[in-house]
Amino acid sequence: MTRFELMPREPQNNQFEKARIMLALLESVDRDARQTQRRRASELGIALGLVNAYLKRCIKKGLVKVSEAPARRYGYYLTPKGFAEKSRLSLDYLFYSFSLFRNARTAYANIMNAAQDRGFNRIVLAGVSDLVEIATICALSDGIQIVAIVDPSATQTRFVGLPVLATFDVISGKFDGVVVTELKNTKEIYTDAVGRFGDHRVLAPSFLGVGDRNTRSEPIQ
């Protein structure tokens, strides 16, 4: 497994989250033994105190050894046991990712079928995440056009070939509905879309923890 990105995923149990952080940290130590804890925290997107706590846990378990470097800095190195644990966690994560993809593929196929039933021909995706590519594949399979992705926190202007916009207000032309693909701020972006267009015009897979109730839709102006 190459560089591990610690990214927000769908709602998951606490045990998996701990394993995911552990894998990300072991990957980080393997890449750069002398990186500061502050830099690791920034790279992994977690609190500095959490990095410190996990490093101590790794040292106690014999996964990581520490040695003092010049200028009162410390180097952290994976032990043979640490390499074995990293490999095990990598395989677990890989199997989980395949499972996530299969489940998401089925969920978004159902979403696009529901969109067709409502007469949606042009949709907007809400949220830049790994789910965008899956939703795009499903939309294309059903002949549904994706107009744009709306994500207030995104820094890029395009993602998987689609324009990324900061708000629904700047979308050019009409579209029929919104499909949620946000993983980090799912509730917020879903609530915003529903507040603008009504819950009958906003679709989201059940694993995101939000959803719609109505089955009819009119085009969004």
Secondary structure as UniProt FT lines:
FT   HELIX           14..31
FT   TURN            33..34
FT   HELIX           37..44
FT   HELIX           48..60
FT   TURN            61..62
FT   STRAND          64..69
FT   TURN            70..72
FT   STRAND          73..78
FT   HELIX           80..117
FT   TURN            118..119
FT   STRAND          122..126
FT   HELIX           131..141
FT   TURN            142..143
FT   STRAND          145..150
FT   TURN            152..153
FT   STRAND          158..159
FT   TURN            160..161
FT   STRAND          162..165
FT   HELIX           168..170
FT   STRAND          177..180
FT   HELIX           186..197
FT   HELIX           199..201
FT   STRAND          202..203
FT   HELIX           206..208
//
